[in-house]
Amino acid sequence: MKNKQQVIRSAALLAGMFVAGLAQAQVAVIVNPKSAAASMTADQVSSIFLGKSNTLPGGASALATDLPESSAVRDQFYSKVTGKQAAQVKAAWSRLVFSGKATPPKELGSAAEVKKYVAANADAIGYIEKSAVDGTVKVVLSVD
């Protein structure tokens, strides 16, 4: 009986540490290194990812990329940058697409795919965990 309680206690502790680690992940908004954008405000990024703007600072068209809907980083990004939850973002894009006013960000399968796409496209913008950033992309906004 005592071993069972210790296993449960240890599992709970590990789960708590894992969740705490997820909550601490920093999100980096990234662009191509050749982009004229040196930095961006949360409002500028929000406008692009909510379909209110389709240009990057410097005037280039923005090719926005999204992580999958199931991604915790995606939830954190939208919550912190736009102040909206996933369902609200999805509803907003449904209205824009239906009215023909905008095209939603291109959903890619992983952070590695987002980074690769942004590195290969001068007008691309995306977001990934800050720990995944390398020299192939440029960070224009960090979100805690």
Secondary structure, 3 states (H helix, E strand, C coil): CHHHHHHHHHHHHHHHHHHHHHHCCCEEEEECCCCCCCCCCHHHHHHHHCCCCCECCCCCECEEEECCCCCHHHHHHHHHHHCCCHHHHHHHHHHHHHHCCCCCCEECCCHHHHHHHHHHCCCEEEEEEHHHCCCCCEEEEEEC
